[in-house]
């Protein structure tokens, strides 16, 4: 799904422990992301997601529509 060119955005509503790898895949594929809460399972995961958000500069939001960065 992440490699489909006609998909611009993804909604991540999977078990929490899968959020980080799926967010990373989506960023790397150039997708905009809406993710269920909690976005991360740890402070370290949240820091990694924040760095990915800064690096890839795509829209990233959690389901409360607050910006992560």
Protein Blocks (a to p, Z undefined) as FASTA:
>chain_A
ZZpmkbmbdcddbdfklmmmmmmmmmmnopacdddddfbfbfklmmmmmmmmmmnopacd
dfkopafZZ
